[in-house]
Amino acid sequence: MSCKCIAAMSGGAPLSLHTIERRAVGNKDVKITIKYAGICHSDIHQAREEWGKGLFPMVPGHEIAGEVEAVGKDVTKFKVGDKVGVGCMVDSCRDCSSCKAGDEQYCATGAVMTYNGKSKYKHCEEYNEDGGAPTYGGYSQCVVVDENYICKIPDGMDMAGAAPLLCAGITVYSPMMYFGLKPGMKMAVAGLGGLGAMAVLIGKAMGAEVTVLSRSESKRDEALKELKAVPWRKEVRHLDSLFCDAPPPTYLNTISALYEPQLYLGMLAKHGKMVLVGAPAEPMFLQAFQLIPGRKTISGSLIGGIRETQEPPEMLDFCAKHGITCPHELIPADPAKVNEAYERAVKSDVKYRCGRRVAGDAWGVLGGSVLVPGDLGPF
């Protein structure tokens, strides 16, 4: 079926209107009319080929919220009219130990990403001998996904604010759970974009004492008043005494631009961890003696599995219980507005997602920004 979308036609090119073909609904498939799609910094990195070669035309968007329009005959988890979401992946091998454990994001042979990927497994509806059809993301009117890679949005949760939870929310929730964040513990969040804002909100809901580190003086009021972080700290060149009384045991580093790791490692408590969830395009310099004294650790974490995202009482239900959605602004599904949102995101001029919203036959973007796909017109 034909589907209008916003796409990058080549690496680094401005996004423009385009038409793609979505597959017919298979036996285990769900067709979703997209209402909102968050603009994630990952979209920018991939559309501009900052993380490596991309597949073009590329339709970004892996923070998708919408309504079920149709289901295949063997679908048991969803029905027409359900409010649902799709995150960063739409399939995996399903056989490796990670997939069987519900950690599909660490699939031994690679998950099928929501866009800029290929339907490479034989069980995929769009598998072919050339490596599989390309996947296209949420800057579009609709998407067709296997029911096992779809999440139900809890009743009463704002759909626009829920869309970024499918990437930004689970990306910070998963390492907090894995590394054992508990009430009363101290945690510092480096960077206050979409990931950073979600880390503050979720960390506080878990009962942690959360400090924000940001290079932007303008974000002080956001950190202290809007997000109610404990202290706010401005990044400076020499931070030796910043946490002299009680250095934090954990940093969740959400920064997606190039930075100096030693500024943060120097502040960590003994046995402290810096967990990377932001992914700068450029390599960073690190000296062994930034880790050895104090037995400090650098770790990384990649989104989260479907189980951790969906199954009660995991991330979506946790956020619903605590009234957490992603602060965002809506933009129409106009390529010029999306291109502008990309530039604003790079300049840290978005709170905290841009997204597109679909209303009737229209569509758009959110969170810094959220896109609304309805503006693309009828199918």
Sequence and secondary structure as in RCSB ss.txt:
>XXXX:A:sequence
MSCKCIAAMSGGAPLSLHTIERRAVGNKDVKITIKYAGICHSDIHQAREEWGKGLFPMVPGHEIAGEVEAVGKDV
TKFKVGDKVGVGCMVDSCRDCSSCKAGDEQYCATGAVMTYNGKSKYKHCEEYNEDGGAPTYGGYSQCVVVDENYI
CKIPDGMDMAGAAPLLCAGITVYSPMMYFGLKPGMKMAVAGLGGLGAMAVLIGKAMGAEVTVLSRSESKRDEALK
ELKAVPWRKEVRHLDSLFCDAPPPTYLNTISALYEPQLYLGMLAKHGKMVLVGAPAEPMFLQAFQLIPGRKTISG
SLIGGIRETQEPPEMLDFCAKHGITCPHELIPADPAKVNEAYERAVKSDVKYRCGRRVAGDAWGVLGGSVLVPGD
LGPF
>XXXX:A:secstr
 EEEEEEESSTT  EEEEEEE     TTEEEEEEEEE   HHHHHHHTTTTS   SSB     EEEEEEEE TT 
 S  TT EEEE SEEE  S SHHHHTT GGG TT  EESSS B  STTSTT  TTS  B   SSBSEEEEEGGG 
EE  TT  HHHHGGGGTHHHHHHHHHHHTT  TT EEEEE  SHHHHHHHHHHHHTT EEEEEES GGGHHIIII
IS  S EEE  S  TTTTSSS  SEEEE   S   HHHHHTT  TT EEEE    SS     GGGTTTTT EEEE
     HHHHHSTTSHHHHHHHTT       B S HHHHHHHHHHHHTT SSSEEEEB  TT EEEETEEEEEEBT
T   
